Amino acid sequence: MPDVGLTPKPAGQDRRIIVIGAGISGLVAAKVMRGRGYDVTVVEKSGDLGGVWEPARSYPGVQTQTPRDLYCFSDFPMPAEYPEWPSGAQMHAYLNAYAEHFGLRPCIRFHTEVLSMSREPSGRGWSVTLRGADNAAGIGPVQTEYFDLVVVATGQFSTPKTLKLPGDEAFAAAGGSIRHSSQYVDGAVARDRDVVVVGFSKSATDIAMDALAKGARTVSVIYRQATWKIPYFFGGVINFKNILYCRASEAMFMPWGPSRAGRLARKLLAPMIWANWRGLEALLGLQFGLKKAGLRPDTRIEDGIHCATSIETPGFYKAIRDGRIRVVKGNITGYEPGHAIVDGAKIAADAVVLAIGWSQHLPFLDTDTRARLIDPDGQYRLHRMMINPDLPGLGFVGFNSSFASALSAELGAHWLTRYFEGTLKRQPTEAAMQADIARTLEWKRGDRKVAATYGGLCIAPFHHAHFDELMEDMGAKKKPANVLAAHLAPISPKAYAKLLETAPGHDLAAEETVR
């Protein structure tokens, strides 16, 4: 077995852990590891916690795409008065309450950036070089500290993607503005302006609708390809969580490492599964009026269900059909004063919002570490999406992205802590991890081609399969009392809190729960 970096902590012996990032993943990693008795330091480059839910990064009207009771931690439910899909402000308040309840704030260093990190010559622990911001210029002292373990919890949305195009300087000199969607924090910038939104994600359609509501002169959406969007309620009646978050729907996809029986069952049921998806496409076509809007995707809906799947912004398709929002298929190729250029055509623009996504940017990793971690095609080499056996003492929390990110990160934090202690019931050997990485990468590049999105670190729609692996590794009991209900009901974070209590090494005193 590889040297994983920690052994179960003897009483009174400090083991230092650094967690990079104070978003959902960093907070839960700190909570779980502090609960196991370790000395945890969280470093956060910005001045606030929350990650994507930090107010400085949130556009007006942002809300969760995941329902409230599925987007919470297992032992800390959201307030009952929260709506089904909480707002960005409510999410930020929830995460603040979580940090306060579990005493996490004292261990967070804000305005602190990780510049570099290197493995100690002894082979145990890491030297991490940090820069704090302790003056008005934002430039603070640089210092190097030793940690037994480094946990990267920077998430999928760490660095906004940029788009440098010809004419942007002249466009700005004439009074135009170009900003990433994370910088659209005040809808007043849209008033009496020609707004162009680039992209077709949830943030793109949300911002287009907000600009319309804030009095934009015109609103145009530039997109490369229409994608299937999911309504909050299918047919205006059925909450989408009852369809996309249950084992029954997950069973329609071919997971990694399926059994022979599983392969045979899916082959026999293939006509029914195919008919189900075609029926769902027809339903969405009618519900959104996709044909009239000219936005019916060319792809099959089942091929696009992964972490980039987005929820429909209410009223977006109707605004297109009514002519209040213009959609243009193509590539934005440049600017000139007062216009954006899309494949040679001019579109009126003096405020451009780039809703083109984010990059997983880990600038503090050296060339050797990056080469061991990330393949040339961008796929990450991680066992259980958390550990690379060639990089002992380094772990990732929250890189198992999903439709239930808080729960994914929480279960990952529990698994990772036990792995580094060597207390997993099913503790993997180095050979087993290497074989698993090779097998899952082959699956991602073959049967599951869309998994290259998010660096291949997306478990959707295989939430249950991934969570089952983690729970089995930890030795938790997972026998449902009602098999039918277990297959038809959506994911329940509260149920996982009970399962974690059955995992060896669970410390109920440290893992304080909220009832």
C-alpha positions in Angstrom: 0.0 0.0 0.0 1.4 3.5 -0.8 2.4 5.9 1.9 -0.8 7.8 2.1 0.4 10.6 4.5 -1.4 10.1 7.8 -2.0 7.5 10.3 -4.8 7.5 12.9 -4.0 10.4 15.2 -2.7 9.5 18.7 -4.2 11.7 21.4 -2.5 15.1 21.7 -0.4 14.7 18.5 -1.0 17.5 16.0 -1.2 16.6 12.3 -1.4 19.7 10.1 -3.7 19.8 7.0 -4.2 22.6 4.6 -7.4 22.9 2.7 -7.3 25.2 -0.4 -10.6 27.0 -0.9 -13.4 28.0 1.3 -16.4 27.1 -0.8 -18.8 24.2 -0.3 -16.0 21.6 -0.7 -13.4 23.4 1.5 -15.8 24.0 4.3 -17.0 20.5 4.5 -13.5 19.1 4.2 -12.4 21.3 7.1 -15.4 20.3 9.2 -14.9 16.6 8.7 -11.2 16.6 9.3 -11.4 18.9 12.3 -14.0 16.5 13.6 -11.4 13.7 13.4 -9.0 15.7 15.5 -6.6 17.2 13.0 -5.2 20.7 12.9 -6.8 22.2 9.8 -5.9 25.5 8.1 -8.2 26.7 5.2 -6.8 29.3 2.8 -9.1 31.3 0.6 -7.8 33.8 -2.0 -10.9 36.0 -1.8 -12.2 37.9 1.2 -15.2 35.8 1.9 -16.3 32.2 2.1 -18.8 30.5 -0.3 -17.0 30.0 -3.5 -19.5 30.4 -6.4 -22.0 31.6 -3.8 -19.8 34.5 -2.7 -21.9 37.7 -3.4 -19.0 39.3 -5.3 -19.2 36.4 -7.8 -23.0 36.2 -8.1 -25.1 37.7 -10.8 -28.6 39.2 -9.9 -31.3 36.6 -9.4 -28.9 33.6 -9.2 -30.4 30.6 -7.5 -29.5 26.9 -7.1 -30.3 24.5 -9.9 -30.7 21.7 -7.3 -33.7 21.6 -5.0 -33.1 22.7 -1.4 -33.3 19.4 0.3 -30.8 17.8 -2.1 -28.3 20.6 -2.1 -27.6 20.6 1.7 -25.1 18.8 3.9 -26.4 15.6 5.4 -26.2 16.8 9.0 -27.1 20.5 8.4 -30.5 21.0 6.7 -31.4 24.2 5.0 -33.9 26.4 6.9 -37.5 25.2 6.3 -38.5 28.6 5.1 -36.1 28.5 2.2 -37.8 28.0 -1.2 -37.4 24.9 -3.2 -34.6 26.6 -5.2 -32.7 28.9 -2.8 -31.3 32.2 -4.0 -27.6 33.0 -4.1 -28.0 35.2 -1.0 -29.7 32.4 0.9 -27.0 29.9 -0.1 -24.3 32.3 1.2 -26.2 32.7 4.4 -26.5 28.9 4.7 -22.8 28.4 4.3 -22.0 31.1 6.8 -24.3 29.4 9.3 -22.6 26.1 8.6 -19.2 27.6 9.2 -20.4 29.3 12.4 -22.1 26.2 13.8 -19.1 24.0 13.3 -16.6 26.6 14.4 -14.8 26.8 11.1 -14.2 30.6 10.8 -11.1 30.7 13.1 -9.3 28.2 10.9 -9.9 30.2 7.6 -7.2 32.6 6.3 -8.8 35.0 3.9 -6.9 36.9 1.2 -4.3 34.1 1.2 -3.1 32.7 -2.1 -1.2 29.4 -2.6 1.8 30.3 -4.9 3.4 26.8 -5.0 3.8 23.5 -3.3 6.3 20.8 -3.3 6.7 17.3 -1.8 9.1 17.1 1.1 12.4 15.3 0.4 11.6 12.8 3.1 8.5 11.7 1.1 6.1 12.7 3.9 4.3 16.0 3.8 4.3 19.1 1.6 5.9 22.5 1.8 3.4 25.1 0.7 4.3 28.7 -0.2 1.6 31.2 0.7 1.1 34.9 0.1 -1.2 36.8 2.3 -2.7 40.3 1.6 -2.2 42.4 4.6 -2.1 45.9 3.2 -4.1 48.3 0.9 -2.2 47.2 -2.2 -3.2 43.6 -1.6 0.4 42.4 -1.5 1.4 40.6 1.7 4.3 38.6 2.9 5.3 35.3 1.3 6.0 32.4 3.6 6.5 28.6 3.3 4.8 26.3 5.8 4.9 22.5 6.3 1.7 20.4 6.2 1.2 16.7 6.5 -1.6 16.7 3.9 -2.8 19.1 1.2 -6.5 19.0 0.2 -7.4 20.9 -3.0 -11.0 22.1 -2.8 -11.0 24.8 -5.4 -13.8 23.2 -7.3 -14.8 23.3 -10.9 -15.3 27.1 -11.1 -12.0 28.5 -10.0 -11.0 30.6 -13.0 -13.3 32.5 -15.4 -12.7 31.6 -19.1 -11.6 34.5 -21.2 -12.0 35.4 -24.8 -9.5 37.8 -26.4 -10.9 39.0 -29.8 -9.9 41.6 -32.4 -11.3 45.0 -31.8 -12.0 44.7 -28.1 -9.9 47.8 -27.2 -11.6 50.0 -29.8 -15.0 48.7 -28.6 -14.1 49.6 -25.0 -12.7 53.0 -26.0 -16.1 53.8 -27.6 -17.8 53.1 -24.2 -18.5 49.4 -24.6 -18.0 46.9 -21.8 -17.0 43.3 -21.9 -17.2 41.2 -18.7 -17.5 37.6 -17.6 -20.8 36.4 -16.2 -19.3 36.3 -12.7 -18.7 40.1 -13.0 -22.3 40.9 -13.9 -23.2 41.7 -10.3 -25.4 44.8 -11.0 -28.1 44.6 -13.6 -28.0 48.4 -13.9 -25.2 48.0 -16.4 -27.9 46.7 -18.9 -30.3 49.7 -18.7 -30.7 51.4 -22.1 -27.9 49.4 -23.6 -27.7 46.8 -26.4 -26.7 43.7 -24.4 -25.1 40.7 -26.0 -24.8 37.5 -23.9 -22.4 34.8 -25.2 -23.3 31.3 -24.3 -26.3 29.0 -23.7 -25.7 28.0 -20.1 -28.0 28.7 -17.1 -26.0 31.8 -16.3 -26.3 33.0 -19.9 -30.1 32.7 -20.1 -30.5 34.0 -16.5 -28.5 37.1 -17.4 -30.4 37.6 -20.7 -33.7 37.6 -18.8 -32.3 39.9 -16.1 -31.0 42.4 -18.7 -34.4 42.4 -20.3 -36.1 43.1 -16.9 -33.6 45.8 -16.1 -34.5 47.8 -19.2 -32.0 46.8 -21.9 -32.6 48.4 -25.3 -32.0 45.0 -27.0 -30.9 41.6 -25.8 -29.1 39.1 -28.0 -27.9 35.7 -27.1 -25.0 34.2 -29.2 -24.7 30.5 -29.0 -22.8 27.7 -30.8 -25.2 24.9 -30.3 -28.6 24.6 -28.6 -28.7 22.1 -25.7 -31.5 20.4 -23.9 -32.6 22.3 -20.8 -34.6 20.8 -17.9 -37.7 22.5 -16.5 -38.2 22.9 -12.8 -41.4 20.9 -13.3 -41.9 18.5 -16.2 -45.2 19.2 -17.8 -45.6 22.0 -15.2 -46.4 19.3 -12.6 -43.6 16.8 -11.8 -40.6 18.2 -9.9 -37.5 17.2 -11.9 -35.9 15.8 -8.8 -38.3 12.9 -8.9 -37.0 12.0 -12.3 -33.3 12.9 -12.5 -32.2 12.0 -9.0 -33.5 8.5 -8.5 -31.9 5.1 -9.1 -34.6 4.1 -11.6 -33.5 6.9 -14.0 -29.8 6.3 -13.3 -30.3 2.6 -14.3 -31.0 3.7 -17.9 -27.3 4.7 -18.3 -24.4 2.3 -18.7 -22.1 2.9 -15.7 -18.4 2.1 -15.4 -17.7 -1.5 -14.7 -21.2 -2.9 -15.2 -21.8 -6.6 -14.4 -22.7 -9.0 -17.1 -26.3 -9.1 -15.8 -26.4 -5.3 -15.9 -25.2 -5.2 -19.5 -27.7 -7.8 -20.5 -30.6 -6.1 -18.8 -29.8 -2.8 -20.5 -29.6 -4.5 -23.8 -33.0 -6.2 -23.4 -34.6 -3.0 -22.2 -32.9 -0.8 -24.8 -36.1 -0.2 -26.9 -38.0 0.9 -23.8 -35.2 3.2 -22.7 -34.9 4.7 -26.2 -38.7 5.3 -26.2 -38.5 7.0 -22.8 -35.9 9.5 -24.0 -37.8 10.3 -27.2 -40.9 10.9 -25.2 -39.1 13.2 -22.9 -37.7 15.2 -25.9 -41.3 15.5 -27.3 -42.5 16.7 -23.9 -39.8 19.4 -23.7 -40.4 20.4 -27.3 -44.0 21.1 -26.5 -43.5 22.6 -23.0 -40.8 25.1 -24.2 -42.0 25.7 -27.8 -38.6 24.7 -29.1 -39.7 24.4 -32.7 -41.1 27.9 -32.9 -38.1 29.3 -31.0 -35.8 27.5 -33.5 -33.9 25.9 -30.6 -34.6 22.2 -30.7 -31.2 20.6 -30.1 -29.7 18.2 -32.7 -28.4 15.9 -30.1 -30.1 13.2 -28.1 -31.1 14.3 -24.6 -29.6 11.3 -22.9 -26.1 12.1 -24.4 -26.2 15.5 -22.7 -27.1 14.7 -19.2 -24.0 15.5 -17.1 -22.7 18.3 -15.0 -23.2 20.9 -17.7 -26.9 20.1 -18.0 -28.8 23.3 -17.1 -32.2 24.2 -15.8 -34.5 26.4 -18.0 -34.7 30.0 -17.0 -38.5 30.6 -16.6 -39.8 32.7 -19.5 -36.6 32.5 -21.6 -38.1 30.5 -24.5 -41.3 32.6 -24.4 -39.2 35.8 -24.6 -37.6 34.4 -27.8 -40.9 33.4 -29.3 -42.2 36.9 -28.6 -39.2 38.6 -30.1 -38.0 40.2 -26.9 -34.7 38.3 -27.0 -32.8 37.6 -30.2 -30.8 34.4 -30.5 -28.0 34.0 -33.0 -26.3 30.8 -33.8 -22.6 31.3 -34.5 -19.2 32.3 -33.1 -18.4 35.8 -31.9 -15.2 36.7 -33.8 -14.5 40.3 -32.9 -15.8 43.8 -32.1 -16.1 47.2 -33.5 -17.5 50.3 -31.8 -21.2 49.7 -31.1 -21.2 46.1 -32.4 -20.2 42.5 -31.8 -19.1 40.6 -34.9 -20.7 37.1 -35.3 -19.4 35.1 -38.2 -19.0 38.4 -40.2 -22.4 39.8 -39.3 -22.8 42.9 -37.1 -25.0 42.8 -34.0 -25.7 45.9 -32.0 -23.8 45.8 -28.7 -22.4 48.1 -26.1 -22.5 45.6 -23.2 -21.2 42.1 -23.7 -21.4 39.4 -21.1 -19.3 36.2 -21.6 -21.2 33.4 -20.0 -18.7 30.9 -21.4 -17.8 29.0 -18.2 -14.9 28.4 -16.0 -11.6 26.5 -16.0 -10.1 24.2 -13.4 -6.9 26.2 -12.9 -4.4 24.9 -10.5 -1.4 27.2 -11.0 0.3 26.2 -7.7 1.0 22.7 -9.0 4.5 22.1 -10.5 5.1 20.6 -13.9 5.8 17.1 -12.6 2.8 17.0 -10.4 0.5 18.2 -13.2 1.9 15.6 -15.6 1.1 12.8 -13.1 -2.3 14.2 -12.4 -3.7 15.4 -15.8 -3.5 13.5 -19.1 -2.8 15.5 -22.3 -6.5 15.4 -23.2 -7.5 17.1 -19.9 -8.7 14.0 -18.1 -7.7 13.8 -14.4 -6.1 10.6 -13.1 -7.9 10.2 -9.8 -9.1 7.1 -8.0 -12.7 7.8 -6.7 -12.0 11.3 -8.2 -10.0 12.1 -5.1 -6.6 10.4 -5.0 -3.7 9.8 -7.3 -1.4 7.0 -5.9 1.7 8.7 -7.5 1.0 11.8 -5.4 0.9 10.7 -1.8 -0.4 13.3 0.7 -2.4 15.2 -1.9 -6.2 14.8 -2.1 -9.1 16.5 -3.8 -12.5 17.2 -2.3 -15.4 18.4 -4.5 -13.8 17.3 -7.7 -16.5 14.6 -7.9 -18.9 17.2 -9.4 -22.6 16.3 -9.5 -26.2 17.5 -9.3 -25.9 17.3 -5.5 -22.5 19.0 -5.0 -22.7 19.5 -1.2 -23.4 15.8 -0.6 -20.7 14.7 -3.2 -18.1 16.8 -1.4 -19.2 15.7 2.1 -19.0 12.0 1.3 -15.7 12.6 -0.5 -14.4 14.4 2.6 -15.3 11.4 4.8 -13.8 9.0 2.4 -10.6 11.0 1.9 -10.0 11.4 5.6 -10.3 7.7 6.2 -8.1 6.9 3.2 -5.3 9.0 4.6 -5.7 7.4 8.0 -5.7 4.0 6.5 -9.0 3.2 8.2 -11.2 2.5 5.1 -12.8 -0.9 5.4 -11.9 -1.5 1.8 -8.5 0.3 1.7 -7.2 0.2 -1.9 -3.7 -0.8 -2.8 -1.6 1.2 -5.2 -2.1 -1.4 -7.9 -5.8 -1.4 -7.4 -6.0 2.3 -7.7 -3.9 2.4 -10.9 -6.1 -0.3 -12.4 -9.3 1.6 -11.4 -8.0 4.8 -12.9 -7.1 3.1 -16.2 -10.5 1.3 -16.3 -12.6 4.5 -15.6 -10.5 6.6 -18.1 -11.2 3.9 -20.8 -14.9 4.2 -20.0 -14.9 8.0 -20.1 -13.1 8.0 -23.5 -15.3 5.3 -24.9 -18.8 4.6 -23.7 -19.1 7.9 -21.8 -17.6 10.4 -24.2 -19.2 13.5 -22.7 -17.3 12.9 -19.5 -14.3 14.9 -20.8 -16.3 17.9 -19.6 -15.2 19.1 -16.2 -11.9 17.3 -16.7 -13.7 14.1 -16.6 -14.6 14.7 -13.0 -18.4 14.6 -13.2 -20.4 11.8 -11.6 -23.8 12.8 -13.0 -26.0 11.0 -13.7 -24.3 8.2 -11.7 -24.8 9.7 -8.2 -26.0 6.5 -6.6 -23.3 4.3 -8.2 -20.5 6.7 -7.0 -22.0 7.2 -3.5 -22.4 3.4 -3.1 -18.7 2.9 -3.9 -17.7 5.4 -1.3 -20.0 4.0 1.4 -18.9 0.5 0.7 -15.3 1.5 1.0 -16.1 3.1 4.3 -17.9 0.0 5.5 -21.3 1.7 6.0 -24.4 -0.5 6.0 -26.7 0.4 3.1 -29.7 -2.0 3.1 -32.9 -0.1 2.3 -36.0 -1.1 4.1 -38.1 -0.6 1.0 -36.4 -1.5 -2.2 -39.1 0.0 -4.5 -39.0 3.3 -2.6 -35.2 3.3 -2.7 -35.3 3.1 -6.5 -38.0 5.7 -7.1 -37.2 8.3 -4.5 -34.7 11.1 -5.1 -31.4 11.3 -3.2 -31.7 12.0 0.5 -28.7 13.7 2.2 -30.4 13.0 5.6 -30.3 9.2 4.8 -26.6 9.4 4.2 -26.1 11.0 7.6 -27.6 7.8 9.1 -25.4 5.7 6.8 -22.3 7.5 7.9 -23.2 6.7 11.5 -22.8 3.0 10.6 -19.3 3.5 9.1 -16.4 2.4 11.3 -14.5 5.2 12.9 -17.5 7.6 12.9 -17.2 9.9 15.9 -20.6 11.1 16.9 -19.1 13.5 19.4 -17.0 15.2 16.8 -19.4 14.8 13.9 -22.0 17.0 15.6 -25.4 16.7 13.9 -28.3 19.1 13.7 -31.7 17.7 14.5 
